[in-house]
Amino acid sequence: MKRDMDLIRQLLFQIEADNPELAVEGYDDKIVTKHLELLEEAGLIKAFLHKTDQSGVVQVDVERLTWEGYEFLDAARNEEVWNKTKAVVGEKSGSVTFEVLKSLLVETARSIIFGK
């Protein structure tokens, strides 16, 4: 499975809105569950992971966003910033680490706000 930053962003929006139904159109439940697991591992959400020996994580009960989760979501909230940043990443390298993506989002927002 490849990490999908668009899905991560959508899940963070849903968690922020206290949406109990964490589902994103076009993504199956297994992929959503795996990405929720990644969000918990990355420290973006507080969640309880329910695991089985055979299947790994089978259910995720999300408690809330963490400070880091809010920080990333605030950086990624603006659609123009998100799309410009994704375009730059796609053009230059195809993918980047989470920290680089967050930094690029902040830089893009700064350039839009200050006109640089």
C-alpha positions in Angstrom: 0.0 0.0 0.0 1.2 3.5 -0.9 0.6 6.3 1.6 -2.0 8.7 0.1 -1.7 12.2 1.4 -5.0 13.3 -0.1 -6.7 10.6 1.9 -4.8 11.6 5.1 -5.9 15.2 4.6 -9.6 14.2 4.1 -9.5 11.9 7.2 -8.0 14.8 9.3 -10.8 17.1 8.2 -13.4 14.5 9.2 -11.7 13.9 12.6 -11.6 17.7 13.2 -15.4 17.9 12.4 -16.0 15.0 14.9 -17.4 12.9 12.1 -18.0 9.4 13.6 -18.3 7.9 10.1 -14.7 7.9 8.9 -15.2 7.0 5.3 -13.9 8.7 2.2 -15.6 8.2 -1.2 -13.5 6.1 -3.5 -11.5 4.4 -0.8 -12.3 1.0 0.7 -12.5 0.5 4.5 -9.1 -1.5 4.7 -7.2 1.4 3.1 -8.9 4.0 5.4 -8.1 1.8 8.4 -4.5 1.5 7.4 -4.2 5.3 6.9 -5.8 5.9 10.3 -3.1 3.5 11.7 -0.5 5.6 10.0 -2.0 8.8 11.4 -1.8 7.4 14.9 1.8 6.2 14.4 2.8 9.7 13.1 1.3 11.3 16.2 -1.4 13.2 14.3 -4.3 11.6 16.1 -4.9 9.8 19.4 -6.7 6.6 18.7 -7.2 3.0 19.9 -6.1 0.4 17.5 -7.9 -3.0 17.6 -5.7 -5.7 16.3 -6.0 -9.4 15.6 -3.1 -11.9 15.1 -4.3 -12.8 11.7 -5.3 -9.4 10.2 -3.4 -6.8 12.1 -5.4 -3.6 12.7 -9.1 -4.3 12.1 -10.6 -1.2 13.7 -9.5 2.2 14.8 -11.4 4.2 17.4 -10.3 7.8 17.0 -10.3 10.0 20.1 -9.1 13.3 18.7 -6.5 15.2 16.7 -3.2 16.0 18.4 -1.4 19.3 18.3 0.7 18.0 15.4 -2.5 16.9 13.6 -3.9 20.4 13.9 -0.7 22.0 12.8 -0.6 19.9 9.7 -4.3 20.4 9.0 -3.9 24.2 9.3 -1.0 24.1 6.9 -3.0 21.9 4.4 -6.4 23.5 4.9 -6.3 26.0 2.0 -7.2 24.3 -1.3 -4.9 26.7 -3.3 -2.0 26.0 -1.0 -2.7 22.2 -1.1 -2.9 22.1 -4.9 0.1 24.3 -5.5 2.2 22.2 -3.1 1.1 18.9 -4.6 2.0 20.3 -8.1 5.5 21.3 -7.0 6.1 17.9 -5.4 4.8 16.0 -8.4 6.9 18.1 -10.7 10.1 17.9 -8.8 10.2 14.4 -7.2 6.9 12.6 -7.1 6.9 12.1 -3.4 8.4 13.6 -0.3 8.6 12.9 3.4 5.8 14.1 5.7 8.1 16.7 7.2 9.1 18.1 3.8 5.5 18.2 2.7 4.5 20.1 5.8 7.4 22.6 5.3 6.4 23.1 1.6 2.8 23.7 2.6 4.0 26.4 5.1 6.3 28.0 2.5 3.5 28.0 -0.2 1.1 29.6 2.3 3.7 32.2 3.2 4.3 33.1 -0.5 0.6 33.4 -1.1 0.1 35.6 2.0 3.1 37.8 1.5 3.1 37.7 -2.4 6.6 36.4 -2.8 
